[in-house]
Amino acid sequence: MGLACVAAPISCAPPSEAPPSSAKGFWFAERGAKIREAVGTLGYAAGYEPAEERWSGLRVHDPDAAYLEPFLFSSGHEPAAFALLPDGTIERRWSLAESPNAASEGPRIQHPTQHAWRRIQELPGGDLLVIHEGLCLMRLAPDSTIRWRSVPGAHHDLLVDGDEAWVLDRTVTAPTPRERGWLGGAETPVTRDGLVRVSLDDGRVLERASLSELRGDARWDEVYQEAIKRARVVEIGDDQRDGELRDALDPLHANGLARLDPSRGVPTVFLREVGGFLNLARDLGRVDQLWLGPFVGAHDPQLDPVGGGTLLFDNFGASSSPSPASQVLSISPIDRTAQVLFRGTEEDPFFSPVCGAVLPLPEGRLLVVESTAGRALQIDRSGRLLWEFRTPFRIPHEDLVAVLLDMRPEEVSGGSQPAVR
């Protein structure tokens, strides 16, 4: 697996890709129909890539340097969370199929794309916090009993904050008069991405911000107007309507939460469709700060403990026609220049059109999740491969590799459950 370490201004585009007159930040839209079709609608398929004769399991390339502890992960083949142990053994820890009360308390699933546990987080005591993608947020006991289900429309990401959590959600409403004017009078429903604060004790919603309805300055209005004019119609599962799928425009596509500035009370939200980081004021009604970059379909912003910058999985950022490719970035907190920490090579491509993640590990190591390939890599800061996991799970009727939706170190994720050796 190759490495390209390049320090480059975040506002610079790959030479062959720069649209001459596009608004900064709207790279995802400008890349054209082929890339936009590649990410599909909001639901995540169980698998994307053919299984063929790929090897699977865990390979430790440098046992002296790798972080050899249990990892938790979720997979596209079923709504469950698994533990990957240091010897490569996989154990199922939580499962909707094994939940004693899923029939009465779980979400209603009406489509194959609604099986995804998009984000998992172990809590002290062994409970699991789960985003059942597009449908709800759940807290499960160690035996998979659903303690509570909340936040209809929860999706993509969450951030635990003491005895509370922040989570992204979405609702669907008719366009406002202003939006209708921008859309030329069209009545197409609009997705309202939201930022929600909930109680971990009982799942109560404490407050919510609707990102498309924030008060802002002229710049935010311009960004949102451009976003809704470019928006695609996507399918959205509605937990308030028993999982019913609805068509709506998706102008912002919030997909990441991060505590990039510890002094802020509200986490930063990443918006895929505009390639931007959004900071809200503490009253959750106003835009406090917005900055855009040439990120293409990016996911999973994380605070980079090395230097205090931002880690980002840039899904299409290394693309060159005709080969799409992903890259991992570290963005400077001072001048917002981006260093490429990881890319693939011709011999060993690195690409995930949807999902994808990068997480810091102890001693500067990184965990990189190439979701659609069902692969996770552990690398050091020089790009050296320390450890590699390829999921053994398959989608049998389609002979596809199961997508690796989320993976995180059990110890670092906040769980206090003893590691199983």
DOLO-842141 format. One record per residue (C-alpha): residue number from 1; residue in three letters; x, y, z. Coordinates in nm, 4 decimals. Example, Ala and Ser with C-alpha at 12.3 -4.5 7.8 and 13.67 -1.06 7.14 Angstrom:
<fivexs>
FIVEX  num  residu         X         Y         Z
FIVEX    1     ala    1.2300   -0.4500    0.7800
FIVEX    2     ser    1.3670   -0.1060    0.7140
</fivexs>
This chain:
<fivexs>
FIVEX  num  residu         X         Y         Z
FIVEX    1     met    0.0000    0.0000    0.0000
FIVEX    2     gly    0.1554    0.3238   -0.1092
FIVEX    3     leu    0.1766    0.6618    0.0514
FIVEX    4     ala    0.1683    1.0086   -0.0925
FIVEX    5     cys    0.2699    1.2741    0.1595
FIVEX    6     val    0.2011    1.6122    0.0087
FIVEX    7     ala    0.1569    1.9433    0.1845
FIVEX    8     ala   -0.0818    2.1444   -0.0285
FIVEX    9     pro   -0.3225    2.4323    0.0281
FIVEX   10     ile   -0.6691    2.3071    0.0978
FIVEX   11     ser   -0.8103    2.5473   -0.1596
FIVEX   12     cys   -0.6064    2.3903   -0.4403
FIVEX   13     ala   -0.7724    2.1442   -0.6749
FIVEX   14     pro   -0.6237    1.8492   -0.8615
FIVEX   15     pro   -0.5132    2.0162   -1.1890
FIVEX   16     ser   -0.7407    1.8215   -1.4193
FIVEX   17     glu   -1.0487    1.8586   -1.2020
FIVEX   18     ala   -1.0820    2.2282   -1.1171
FIVEX   19     pro   -1.4060    2.3739   -1.2512
FIVEX   20     pro   -1.3156    2.7267   -1.3653
FIVEX   21     ser   -1.6092    2.9102   -1.2154
FIVEX   22     ser   -1.7593    2.6878   -0.9455
FIVEX   23     ala   -1.8239    2.8199   -0.5967
FIVEX   24     lys   -1.5567    2.7104   -0.3530
FIVEX   25     gly   -1.6714    2.4036   -0.1665
FIVEX   26     phe   -1.9105    2.2681   -0.4283
FIVEX   27     trp   -1.6712    2.0104   -0.5612
FIVEX   28     phe   -1.8960    1.7158   -0.5017
FIVEX   29     ala   -2.1599    1.8631   -0.7305
FIVEX   30     glu   -1.9047    1.9745   -0.9900
FIVEX   31     arg   -1.7476    1.6299   -1.0309
FIVEX   32     gly   -2.0387    1.5339   -1.2515
FIVEX   33     ala   -2.3088    1.2716   -1.2758
FIVEX   34     lys   -2.0781    0.9685   -1.2669
FIVEX   35     ile   -1.9490    1.0397   -0.9168
FIVEX   36     arg   -2.2846    1.1554   -0.7853
FIVEX   37     glu   -2.4456    0.8365   -0.9123
FIVEX   38     ala   -2.1702    0.6309   -0.7482
FIVEX   39     val   -2.2846    0.7260   -0.4008
FIVEX   40     gly   -2.6473    0.6468   -0.4764
FIVEX   41     thr   -2.9230    0.7461   -0.2389
FIVEX   42     leu   -2.9093    0.7706    0.1381
FIVEX   43     gly   -2.9653    0.4036    0.2123
FIVEX   44     tyr   -2.6509    0.1903    0.2325
FIVEX   45     ala   -2.6389   -0.1341    0.0396
FIVEX   46     ala   -2.5291   -0.4458    0.2258
FIVEX   47     gly   -2.2385   -0.4892   -0.0131
FIVEX   48     tyr   -2.0750   -0.3103   -0.3057
FIVEX   49     glu   -1.7719   -0.5020   -0.4316
FIVEX   50     pro   -1.7564   -0.8578   -0.5730
FIVEX   51     ala   -1.6120   -1.1136   -0.3310
FIVEX   52     glu   -1.4197   -1.3052   -0.5996
FIVEX   53     glu   -1.1296   -1.4892   -0.4315
FIVEX   54     arg   -1.0252   -1.2235   -0.1816
FIVEX   55     trp   -0.8511   -1.3309    0.1342
FIVEX   56     ser   -1.0193   -1.2442    0.4605
FIVEX   57     gly   -0.9203   -1.2212    0.8245
FIVEX   58     leu   -0.6544   -1.0326    1.0200
FIVEX   59     arg   -0.2893   -0.9891    0.9219
FIVEX   60     val   -0.0484   -0.8210    1.1617
FIVEX   61     his    0.2471   -0.6891    0.9631
FIVEX   62     asp    0.4377   -0.5397    1.2559
FIVEX   63     pro    0.3369   -0.6872    1.5934
FIVEX   64     asp    0.5815   -0.4617    1.7764
FIVEX   65     ala    0.4293   -0.1407    1.6372
FIVEX   66     ala    0.0609   -0.2273    1.5807
FIVEX   67     tyr   -0.2143   -0.1489    1.8305
FIVEX   68     leu   -0.3154   -0.5015    1.9298
FIVEX   69     glu   -0.6386   -0.4612    2.1210
FIVEX   70     pro   -1.0035   -0.5555    2.0537
FIVEX   71     phe   -1.1935   -0.3504    1.7951
FIVEX   72     leu   -1.5685   -0.3165    1.7610
FIVEX   73     phe   -1.7255   -0.3058    1.4147
FIVEX   74     ser   -2.0588   -0.3155    1.2365
FIVEX   75     ser   -2.1234   -0.4791    0.9012
FIVEX   76     gly   -2.3687   -0.4471    0.6161
FIVEX   77     his   -2.4814   -0.8094    0.6250
FIVEX   78     glu   -2.6876   -0.7698    0.9453
FIVEX   79     pro   -2.7768   -0.5152    1.2149
FIVEX   80     ala   -2.5229   -0.6294    1.4745
FIVEX   81     ala   -2.1960   -0.5260    1.6375
FIVEX   82     phe   -1.8939   -0.7512    1.6517
FIVEX   83     ala   -1.5665   -0.7634    1.8434
FIVEX   84     leu   -1.2488   -0.8335    1.6468
FIVEX   85     leu   -0.9978   -0.9779    1.8909
FIVEX   86     pro   -0.6187   -0.9460    1.8532
FIVEX   87     asp   -0.5885   -1.3073    1.7333
FIVEX   88     gly   -0.8391   -1.2458    1.4519
FIVEX   89     thr   -1.1337   -1.4130    1.6254
FIVEX   90     ile   -1.4686   -1.2424    1.5659
FIVEX   91     glu   -1.7409   -1.2430    1.8306
FIVEX   92     arg   -2.0929   -1.1092    1.7920
FIVEX   93     arg   -2.1651   -0.8916    2.0943
FIVEX   94     trp   -2.4995   -0.7239    2.0155
FIVEX   95     ser   -2.7600   -0.8159    1.7552
FIVEX   96     leu   -3.1073   -0.6994    1.6630
FIVEX   97     ala   -3.1934   -1.0593    1.5725
FIVEX   98     glu   -3.1058   -1.1716    1.9268
FIVEX   99     ser   -3.2727   -0.8813    2.1062
FIVEX  100     pro   -3.5494   -1.0043    2.3412
FIVEX  101     asn   -3.7686   -0.7017    2.2648
FIVEX  102     ala   -3.6774   -0.6012    1.9081
FIVEX  103     ala   -4.0186   -0.7019    1.7770
FIVEX  104     ser   -4.1926   -0.4502    2.0013
FIVEX  105     glu   -3.9224   -0.1842    2.0539
FIVEX  106     gly   -3.7048   -0.2010    1.7433
FIVEX  107     pro   -3.7374   -0.0018    1.4202
FIVEX  108     arg   -3.9633   -0.1152    1.1388
FIVEX  109     ile   -3.7508   -0.2196    0.8405
FIVEX  110     gln   -3.9134   -0.2003    0.4964
FIVEX  111     his   -3.6158   -0.2078    0.2602
FIVEX  112     pro   -3.2823   -0.3988    0.2350
FIVEX  113     thr   -3.0847   -0.0748    0.2768
FIVEX  114     gln   -3.2385   -0.0243    0.6217
FIVEX  115     his   -3.0364   -0.2956    0.7972
FIVEX  116     ala   -2.7298   -0.0826    0.8607
FIVEX  117     trp   -2.5931   -0.0071    1.2051
FIVEX  118     arg   -2.4074    0.2919    1.0692
FIVEX  119     arg   -2.2412    0.4004    1.3942
FIVEX  120     ile   -2.1756    0.2126    1.7171
FIVEX  121     gln   -2.0367    0.3301    2.0487
FIVEX  122     glu   -1.9844    0.1151    2.3571
FIVEX  123     leu   -2.0751    0.2841    2.6848
FIVEX  124     pro   -1.9417    0.2226    3.0355
FIVEX  125     gly   -2.1073   -0.0870    3.1754
FIVEX  126     gly   -2.1248   -0.2673    2.8407
FIVEX  127     asp   -2.4295   -0.1002    2.6819
FIVEX  128     leu   -2.4116   -0.0081    2.3153
FIVEX  129     leu   -2.5309    0.3143    2.1524
FIVEX  130     val   -2.6375    0.2478    1.7939
FIVEX  131     ile   -2.7428    0.4561    1.4968
FIVEX  132     his   -2.9741    0.2339    1.2959
FIVEX  133     glu   -2.9113    0.4288    0.9788
FIVEX  134     gly   -3.1860    0.6665    0.8794
FIVEX  135     leu   -3.4344    0.5248    1.1287
FIVEX  136     cys   -3.3394    0.5819    1.4924
FIVEX  137     leu   -3.0894    0.5973    1.7766
FIVEX  138     met   -3.0978    0.3055    2.0215
FIVEX  139     arg   -2.9342    0.2063    2.3473
FIVEX  140     leu   -2.8892   -0.1690    2.3887
FIVEX  141     ala   -2.8063   -0.3637    2.7037
FIVEX  142     pro   -2.5241   -0.6229    2.6968
FIVEX  143     asp   -2.7816   -0.8940    2.6136
FIVEX  144     ser   -2.9109   -0.6789    2.3200
FIVEX  145     thr   -3.2286   -0.5727    2.5007
FIVEX  146     ile   -3.3335   -0.2323    2.3655
FIVEX  147     arg   -3.3371    0.0048    2.6634
FIVEX  148     trp   -3.4802    0.2895    2.4574
FIVEX  149     arg   -3.5304    0.4003    2.0980
FIVEX  150     ser   -3.5236    0.7705    2.0124
FIVEX  151     val   -3.4411    1.0371    1.7523
FIVEX  152     pro   -3.6409    0.9255    1.4463
FIVEX  153     gly   -3.4315    0.9750    1.1351
FIVEX  154     ala   -3.0956    0.9451    1.3185
FIVEX  155     his   -2.8139    0.8969    1.0714
FIVEX  156     his   -2.4387    0.8823    1.0151
FIVEX  157     asp   -2.2734    1.0025    1.3342
FIVEX  158     leu   -2.2958    1.0617    1.7068
FIVEX  159     leu   -2.0744    1.2086    1.9762
FIVEX  160     val   -2.0966    1.1049    2.3412
FIVEX  161     asp   -2.0601    1.3967    2.5820
FIVEX  162     gly   -2.0723    1.2796    2.9447
FIVEX  163     asp   -2.4252    1.1614    3.0234
FIVEX  164     glu   -2.5548    1.3091    2.6976
FIVEX  165     ala   -2.4906    1.2594    2.3295
FIVEX  166     trp   -2.5116    1.4628    2.0113
FIVEX  167     val   -2.6507    1.2912    1.7031
FIVEX  168     leu   -2.7461    1.3846    1.3487
FIVEX  169     asp   -3.1053    1.3347    1.2370
FIVEX  170     arg   -3.3272    1.4293    0.9467
FIVEX  171     thr   -3.6884    1.5146    0.8846
FIVEX  172     val   -3.8735    1.5869    0.5604
FIVEX  173     thr   -4.0997    1.8870    0.5014
FIVEX  174     ala   -4.2414    2.0876    0.2133
FIVEX  175     pro   -4.0124    2.3616    0.0800
FIVEX  176     thr   -4.0408    2.7024    0.2418
FIVEX  177     pro   -4.1553    2.9954    0.0229
FIVEX  178     arg   -3.7918    3.1057   -0.0094
FIVEX  179     glu   -3.6785    2.7565   -0.1115
FIVEX  180     arg   -3.9693    2.7252   -0.3523
FIVEX  181     gly   -3.8517    3.0419   -0.5246
FIVEX  182     trp   -3.4979    2.9055   -0.5579
FIVEX  183     leu   -3.6431    2.5825   -0.7007
FIVEX  184     gly   -3.8460    2.7621   -0.9650
FIVEX  185     gly   -4.1757    2.6891   -0.7938
FIVEX  186     ala   -4.1156    2.3156   -0.7479
FIVEX  187     glu   -4.2919    2.1525   -0.4527
FIVEX  188     thr   -4.0379    1.8718   -0.4013
FIVEX  189     pro   -4.0020    1.7898   -0.0276
FIVEX  190     val   -3.6739    1.8929    0.1364
FIVEX  191     thr   -3.4594    1.7012    0.3852
FIVEX  192     arg   -3.3997    1.8934    0.7102
FIVEX  193     asp   -3.0717    1.7732    0.8572
FIVEX  194     gly   -3.0653    1.8328    1.2304
FIVEX  195     leu   -2.8252    1.8349    1.5216
FIVEX  196     val   -2.9843    1.6806    1.8305
FIVEX  197     arg   -2.8759    1.6632    2.1951
FIVEX  198     val   -3.0167    1.3654    2.3846
FIVEX  199     ser   -3.0035    1.2184    2.7342
FIVEX  200     leu   -2.8201    0.8857    2.7486
FIVEX  201     asp   -3.0267    0.7859    3.0482
FIVEX  202     asp   -3.3623    0.7661    2.8730
FIVEX  203     gly   -3.3149    0.8958    2.5171
FIVEX  204     arg   -3.5055    1.2203    2.5775
FIVEX  205     val   -3.4416    1.4872    2.3134
FIVEX  206     leu   -3.3081    1.7926    2.4991
FIVEX  207     glu   -3.2727    2.0313    2.2047
FIVEX  208     arg   -3.2504    2.0286    1.8245
FIVEX  209     ala   -3.1230    2.2568    1.5503
FIVEX  210     ser   -3.2499    2.2383    1.1917
FIVEX  211     leu   -2.9408    2.3073    0.9799
FIVEX  212     ser   -3.1321    2.4228    0.6731
FIVEX  213     glu   -3.3213    2.6801    0.8812
FIVEX  214     leu   -3.0315    2.8406    1.0670
FIVEX  215     arg   -2.9985    3.2150    1.0804
FIVEX  216     gly   -2.6768    3.3219    0.9165
FIVEX  217     asp   -2.5055    3.5860    0.7169
FIVEX  218     ala   -2.5216    3.6467    0.3427
FIVEX  219     arg   -2.2483    3.3883    0.2841
FIVEX  220     trp   -2.4433    3.1080    0.4516
FIVEX  221     asp   -2.7557    3.2055    0.2583
FIVEX  222     glu   -2.5572    3.1912   -0.0649
FIVEX  223     val   -2.4108    2.8502    0.0207
FIVEX  224     tyr   -2.7485    2.7037    0.1126
FIVEX  225     gln   -2.9204    2.8502   -0.1930
FIVEX  226     glu   -2.6573    2.6975   -0.4207
FIVEX  227     ala   -2.6841    2.3659   -0.2352
FIVEX  228     ile   -3.0607    2.3319   -0.2719
FIVEX  229     lys   -3.0491    2.4251   -0.6403
FIVEX  230     arg   -2.7970    2.1438   -0.6972
FIVEX  231     ala   -2.9647    1.8927   -0.4651
FIVEX  232     arg   -3.0599    1.5443   -0.5777
FIVEX  233     val   -3.3794    1.3620   -0.4944
FIVEX  234     val   -3.3011    1.0698   -0.2638
FIVEX  235     glu   -3.4956    0.8072   -0.0714
FIVEX  236     ile   -3.5243    0.8586    0.3039
FIVEX  237     gly   -3.6541    0.6019    0.5528
FIVEX  238     asp   -3.8907    0.7562    0.8059
FIVEX  239     asp   -3.9059    0.5852    1.1473
FIVEX  240     gln   -4.2069    0.7982    1.2367
FIVEX  241     arg   -4.3889    0.6239    0.9517
FIVEX  242     asp   -4.2731    0.2688    1.0321
FIVEX  243     gly   -3.9719    0.2865    0.8027
FIVEX  244     glu   -4.1645    0.4161    0.5011
FIVEX  245     leu   -3.9367    0.5434    0.2229
FIVEX  246     arg   -3.9932    0.9010    0.1072
FIVEX  247     asp   -3.8398    1.1001   -0.1791
FIVEX  248     ala   -3.6840    1.4354   -0.0903
FIVEX  249     leu   -3.4100    1.6753   -0.1941
FIVEX  250     asp   -3.0841    1.6343    0.0004
FIVEX  251     pro   -2.9149    1.9777   -0.0101
FIVEX  252     leu   -2.6624    1.9518    0.2762
FIVEX  253     his   -2.6155    1.5838    0.3682
FIVEX  254     ala   -2.4649    1.6302    0.7139
FIVEX  255     asn   -2.2565    1.3186    0.7803
FIVEX  256     gly   -2.0002    1.3920    1.0522
FIVEX  257     leu   -1.9679    1.5274    1.4060
FIVEX  258     ala   -1.6430    1.6161    1.5797
FIVEX  259     arg   -1.5184    1.8067    1.8813
FIVEX  260     leu   -1.2528    1.9944    1.6847
FIVEX  261     asp   -1.2381    2.2855    1.9300
FIVEX  262     pro   -1.2687    2.1720    2.2939
FIVEX  263     ser   -1.3704    2.5254    2.3971
FIVEX  264     arg   -1.6923    2.5015    2.1958
FIVEX  265     gly   -2.0001    2.3578    2.3607
FIVEX  266     val   -2.1459    2.2407    2.0296
FIVEX  267     pro   -1.9641    1.9919    1.8037
FIVEX  268     thr   -1.8640    2.0819    1.4492
FIVEX  269     val   -2.0867    1.9372    1.1750
FIVEX  270     phe   -1.9474    1.8272    0.8392
FIVEX  271     leu   -2.1700    1.8792    0.5321
FIVEX  272     arg   -2.0881    1.6439    0.2468
FIVEX  273     glu   -2.2784    1.8174   -0.0314
FIVEX  274     val   -2.1016    2.1506    0.0173
FIVEX  275     gly   -1.7694    2.0088    0.1400
FIVEX  276     gly   -1.7760    2.2256    0.4506
FIVEX  277     phe   -1.7375    2.2427    0.8278
FIVEX  278     leu   -2.0195    2.4162    1.0128
FIVEX  279     asn   -2.0005    2.5589    1.3654
FIVEX  280     leu   -2.3268    2.6558    1.5345
FIVEX  281     ala   -2.3733    2.9159    1.8048
FIVEX  282     arg   -2.4580    2.7765    2.1462
FIVEX  283     asp   -2.8257    2.8691    2.1091
FIVEX  284     leu   -2.8351    2.6308    1.8084
FIVEX  285     gly   -3.0172    2.8915    1.6034
FIVEX  286     arg   -2.7329    3.0660    1.4223
FIVEX  287     val   -2.4309    2.9907    1.2060
FIVEX  288     asp   -2.1195    3.0896    1.3966
FIVEX  289     gln   -1.8562    2.9812    1.1450
FIVEX  290     leu   -1.8436    2.8035    0.8100
FIVEX  291     trp   -1.5395    2.7020    0.6117
FIVEX  292     leu   -1.5321    2.5145    0.2846
FIVEX  293     gly   -1.2704    2.3101    0.1094
FIVEX  294     pro   -1.2315    2.0986   -0.2025
FIVEX  295     phe   -1.3454    1.7803   -0.0297
FIVEX  296     val   -1.5328    1.5383   -0.2490
FIVEX  297     gly   -1.7929    1.3202   -0.0783
FIVEX  298     ala   -1.5866    1.3268    0.2427
FIVEX  299     his   -1.6702    1.1625    0.5768
FIVEX  300     asp   -1.5732    1.1310    0.9405
FIVEX  301     pro   -1.3901    1.4421    1.0628
FIVEX  302     gln   -1.1825    1.3692    1.3732
FIVEX  303     leu   -0.9576    1.5779    1.5935
FIVEX  304     asp   -0.5987    1.4902    1.5062
FIVEX  305     pro   -0.4078    1.4625    1.8343
FIVEX  306     val   -0.0839    1.5116    1.6446
FIVEX  307     gly   -0.0738    1.8885    1.6036
FIVEX  308     gly   -0.4391    1.9530    1.6856
FIVEX  309     gly   -0.5607    1.9514    1.3248
FIVEX  310     thr   -0.8477    1.7614    1.1624
FIVEX  311     leu   -0.8419    1.4130    1.0130
FIVEX  312     leu   -1.0801    1.3526    0.7218
FIVEX  313     phe   -1.1651    1.0614    0.4932
FIVEX  314     asp   -1.1871    1.2287    0.1508
FIVEX  315     asn   -1.3820    0.9771   -0.0564
FIVEX  316     phe   -1.3158    1.1099   -0.4076
FIVEX  317     gly   -1.0359    1.3544   -0.3284
FIVEX  318     ala   -0.7610    1.1537   -0.4997
FIVEX  319     ser   -0.9651    1.0849   -0.8132
FIVEX  320     ser   -0.8227    1.1276   -1.1579
FIVEX  321     ser   -1.0116    1.0315   -1.4688
FIVEX  322     pro   -1.0991    0.7532   -1.5240
FIVEX  323     ser   -1.0106    0.6061   -1.1819
FIVEX  324     pro   -1.1859    0.7302   -0.8678
FIVEX  325     ala   -0.9776    0.7101   -0.5505
FIVEX  326     ser   -0.9948    0.8100   -0.1851
FIVEX  327     gln   -0.7385    0.9674    0.0430
FIVEX  328     val   -0.6878    1.0443    0.4117
FIVEX  329     leu   -0.6105    1.4059    0.5035
FIVEX  330     ser   -0.4745    1.5885    0.8045
FIVEX  331     ile   -0.5819    1.9533    0.7942
FIVEX  332     ser   -0.3789    2.2187    0.9728
FIVEX  333     pro   -0.5654    2.4146    1.2439
FIVEX  334     ile   -0.3601    2.7258    1.1592
FIVEX  335     asp   -0.3776    2.7806    0.7836
FIVEX  336     arg   -0.6098    2.4936    0.6795
FIVEX  337     thr   -0.3595    2.3406    0.4459
FIVEX  338     ala   -0.4037    1.9681    0.3965
FIVEX  339     gln   -0.1423    1.6968    0.4177
FIVEX  340     val   -0.2238    1.3705    0.2423
FIVEX  341     leu   -0.1500    1.0955    0.4921
FIVEX  342     phe   -0.2601    0.8012    0.2821
FIVEX  343     arg   -0.3495    0.7026   -0.0725
FIVEX  344     gly   -0.3556    0.3797   -0.2652
FIVEX  345     thr   -0.1428    0.2722   -0.5592
FIVEX  346     glu   -0.2169    0.1250   -0.9004
FIVEX  347     glu   -0.1297   -0.2179   -0.7653
FIVEX  348     asp   -0.3382   -0.1758   -0.4502
FIVEX  349     pro   -0.6150    0.0832   -0.4994
FIVEX  350     phe   -0.7797    0.2582   -0.2070
FIVEX  351     phe   -1.1371    0.3718   -0.2651
FIVEX  352     ser   -1.4703    0.3841   -0.0851
FIVEX  353     pro   -1.7429    0.5792   -0.2686
FIVEX  354     val   -1.9586    0.5898    0.0464
FIVEX  355     cys   -1.8872    0.5758    0.4190
FIVEX  356     gly   -1.5180    0.5456    0.5112
FIVEX  357     ala   -1.3513    0.6517    0.8342
FIVEX  358     val   -1.0218    0.7523    0.9913
FIVEX  359     leu   -0.9646    0.7381    1.3662
FIVEX  360     pro   -0.6603    0.8246    1.5756
FIVEX  361     leu   -0.5051    0.5469    1.7807
FIVEX  362     pro   -0.2519    0.5734    2.0635
FIVEX  363     glu    0.1067    0.6779    1.9808
FIVEX  364     gly    0.0141    0.8497    1.6552
FIVEX  365     arg   -0.1194    0.5447    1.4745
FIVEX  366     leu   -0.4302    0.5673    1.2564
FIVEX  367     leu   -0.7152    0.3288    1.1849
FIVEX  368     val   -0.8458    0.3749    0.8302
FIVEX  369     val   -1.1710    0.2075    0.7220
FIVEX  370     glu   -1.2181    0.1438    0.3497
FIVEX  371     ser   -1.5847    0.0638    0.3927
FIVEX  372     thr   -1.7056   -0.0711    0.0582
FIVEX  373     ala   -1.3994   -0.2946    0.0272
FIVEX  374     gly   -1.4775   -0.4378    0.3722
FIVEX  375     arg   -1.1242   -0.3501    0.4795
FIVEX  376     ala   -0.9581   -0.1700    0.7700
FIVEX  377     leu   -0.5935   -0.0647    0.7808
FIVEX  378     gln   -0.3762    0.0351    1.0712
FIVEX  379     ile   -0.0930    0.2655    0.9658
FIVEX  380     asp    0.1709    0.4825    1.1260
FIVEX  381     arg    0.2381    0.8459    1.0360
FIVEX  382     ser    0.4805    0.7481    0.7620
FIVEX  383     gly    0.2065    0.5450    0.5941
FIVEX  384     arg    0.3617    0.2113    0.6894
FIVEX  385     leu    0.1064   -0.0692    0.7081
FIVEX  386     leu    0.1027   -0.2220    1.0562
FIVEX  387     trp   -0.2151   -0.4303    1.0522
FIVEX  388     glu   -0.4894   -0.5178    0.8052
FIVEX  389     phe   -0.8367   -0.6635    0.8455
FIVEX  390     arg   -1.0568   -0.7882    0.5634
FIVEX  391     thr   -1.4062   -0.8912    0.6613
FIVEX  392     pro   -1.5037   -1.2546    0.6079
FIVEX  393     phe   -1.8719   -1.1592    0.5860
FIVEX  394     arg   -2.0391   -1.1919    0.2476
FIVEX  395     ile   -2.3757   -1.1164    0.0912
FIVEX  396     pro   -2.4410   -1.4704   -0.0353
FIVEX  397     his   -2.7191   -1.4151   -0.2873
FIVEX  398     glu   -2.5094   -1.1453   -0.4596
FIVEX  399     asp   -2.1554   -1.2753   -0.3853
FIVEX  400     leu   -2.0508   -0.9349   -0.2517
FIVEX  401     val   -1.8172   -0.8338    0.0274
FIVEX  402     ala   -2.0197   -0.6999    0.3198
FIVEX  403     val   -1.9599   -0.3284    0.3687
FIVEX  404     leu   -1.7637   -0.2346    0.6826
FIVEX  405     leu   -1.9830    0.0423    0.8206
FIVEX  406     asp   -1.7993    0.1366    1.1396
FIVEX  407     met   -1.4935    0.0212    1.3303
FIVEX  408     arg   -1.3361    0.1621    1.6443
FIVEX  409     pro   -1.1040    0.0412    1.9170
FIVEX  410     glu   -1.3067   -0.0966    2.2054
FIVEX  411     glu   -1.0886    0.0553    2.4770
FIVEX  412     val   -1.0666    0.4000    2.3172
FIVEX  413     ser   -1.4409    0.4073    2.2373
FIVEX  414     gly   -1.5304    0.4388    2.6035
FIVEX  415     gly   -1.6430    0.0864    2.6850
FIVEX  416     ser   -1.5605   -0.0540    3.0245
FIVEX  417     gln   -1.6529   -0.4121    2.9406
FIVEX  418     pro   -1.3479   -0.6364    2.9966
FIVEX  419     ala   -1.1743   -0.7359    2.6785
FIVEX  420     val   -1.2306   -1.0978    2.5758
FIVEX  421     arg   -0.8996   -1.2662    2.5009
</fivexs>
